[in-house]
Amino acid sequence: MARYLEASCKLCRRHGEKLFLKGTKCSTDKCAQARRPFPPGQHGKMRKKESNYGMQVKEKQKVRRIYGVLERQFRHYFRIASSAKGVTGHVLLELLERRLDNVIYRLGFGLSRNQSRQIVKHNLVLVNGRNVNIPSFLVKIGDKIEIKAKEKTKKFVKGNLEQLEERVLVPWIKRDKDNYKAEIIGLPKREDIGFPVNESFIVELYSK
């Protein structure tokens, strides 16, 4: 499966904002976007006027990279969102938020969504008592999530939680921090996303 293998910080600089792809590093003075707030490359400092289409593609790429999904996956989520009830852009973001790897990240069990994806893939997560190692698994209300009872794993997750004490937990997840467990008590709302995004650009792009 194709994955972006170059420096993640280049993506933040390309979009002109922090995408928080490197965990705690993004909140320190080592953040590349903070030190060099211009696009990478020889002509990065040159101002370029973007077309409406260019802004739509850029917004789509930003959201796709934040959640770490491929183009084919992203289109699949859009097809589901466009046929569901409600505002298409809001439903699309809700689907992305409900991914299991994103939930692990929101809980603070992983420093970044990429690390959270690895935690899921390495069979370290139980959903309703059953092992789930699919990062794209969509959680629903009532689902109970927990980290497997391995001392080494819990020590690793505890270290992540200690580094992320200031992370605000989203209201649709109830966390039992001491026992490395959580329960989905609602569905994510537009205001729970936590980063600036113009989802209407994405809807316009795929609606052409």
N, C-alpha and C positions, 0 to 999 in steps of 0.2 A: 504494500500500500504506500502510495506516495506521501511523503511528509516533508515539511520545510526543515532543512538541516543546517541552514546558515545561522549566524548570530541572531538571537531573538531581539536583541536591543535595536537592531537595524529596522525592525518592523515598527517599533515605537517611534523612532526618528522619522521614518517614512510617513507615518500618519500624523506626526506632529503632536502626539499626546501619549501618556503612559497607558499601556495596555496590560500592565501587571503580569507579564509573562515569566518573570524571574523571581517571583515570590517576594521575600523581604528586601532583596537588593533594590527593588523599585522604589522603596521608601527611604533609601539612604542617599548620601551625596555621591555614591558610586554609580548612580543611575545615569546611563548614557544620554537619555533624553534631557535630563536636567543639566548635564555638562555640555552637551552639544545639541541645542534645540533647533536643529535644521536637518533636512533630509541627507542621507549618506551619499557619497559619491563626489566626483570632481566639481559638479555644478550644483551641489546641494543648496548652496546659499542663494542661488538665483531664484527670484520670485517667478512663479509660473501661474498664469491664469488658467484655472480649470473650467472645463465645460460642464454643463449640467449632467451629462452622461458620465463624465469623469468623477464627479462628486458622488454619483449614485454607486458606481463601481467601488470607489474608495470606501464608502460607508459599509457596503456589503462585505468587502474584504476585511475591514476592521472587526466587524462582529464575528465573522467566520474564524479569524485568527484568535480572538479573545477566547472563544469557546473551543478552539482546536478541532474544528470539523472540516472535512474535505468538501469540495464544491458539489459533488454528487449527493452527499449527505445533506448539505444545506438546501439544495433544491428539493430534496425529499421532504424536509421539514416545511418548506414554503408551500408545497402542494397540499400537505395536511392542513396547514394554517389557512390556506385560501378556501378550502372546502368546509372548514369548521365555522361554527357560529361565533360572532364577535368580530372585533377589529383585527384584520389579518396581521398587521404588524405586531400588535400586542400578543396575539396567539403564538406567533413565531417566536418571540422572545420568551414566552412562557414555556414552550416546548424545550428550548435550549437550556433554560434554567432547571428544568426537571430532569435533565440528564444526571445519571448517578455520579459521574466524575465531578460534575459541577456541585452537586450536593455535598460530596466529601470535601470539596474546596470551601464551600460556604460554611461548613461545620468547623473549619480550621484544622481538620485532620491532615490536610495536605497544604504545603506552603503556596503552591501554584496549581492551576488546573492541570498542567502537564504532570506534575508529581502525583496529583490525585488520580489521574488516569492510570498511572503505573500501580498505585495502591490497589485499584480495582482489578487491573489485569493480573496482578500477582496473587489473586484469590485470597485477599485479606479482608473482604467485606461480606457480611451476611445481610440479606434483606428478608425480613419475616422468617428468620431462622434458616434460610436456604442460601447456599453460596451463589453469588452472582459476580461474574468476572467480565461483564460486558459494559464498558464505559457509557454506551449510548442508552442503556436501560432507563426507561422513563418511570420515575417514582409517581405514586398517587397518594391521595389522602388516606391516612391510616397505616401506611407502610412503616415498619420499624427497621431501623438500620443500626448495625453495630460492627465494630472491628473485632476480628477473630481473637479468641483468648490465647494469644501467644505473647509471652513476656517480652520477647525481643521486639515484636510489632508494636505493642502498647508503649514500650519505652520510646520507640521512634516517634509515635504519634504524640506522646506527652511532650516530647521536645518541640514538636511543631506548635502545639497549643501554647506552650510557654512563650514562643517567639511571636505569637499572634494574639496576645492578650487584649490588644486594643481593637481587634476586628469585631465589628458589630454584626451580631447574628441576625439573619433575616427573620421576619415575624412568622413565616409559614413553616418554620422548622423549630421543634422543641428539642433541645440538646441536654443530655445527661453527661456532662463533661467528665465527671469522676469515673464513670463506668464505660466511657467511649461508646455511648449509644445515642440514638436520636429517633424522633418520630415526626412524620410529615403530618402537620395539623391543618394545612390549608394549601392553596395554590398560589404561586408567585404572581404578583401584580406588577404593572408597568413601573410603578415607583420603587419597586424593590431591586431593580436592575443594578443601580449603583454606579453607572458610568454613562457619560453622554452619548446618545445614539439617536439618529434621525431615521427611525424605521420606515418612514414614508418613502424615503429614497430607495430603500430595498424593494418595497412593494411596487414602486413605479418602474424599477429596473426589470423585475421579473414579469411585469404585466404587459410589456411591450410586445 
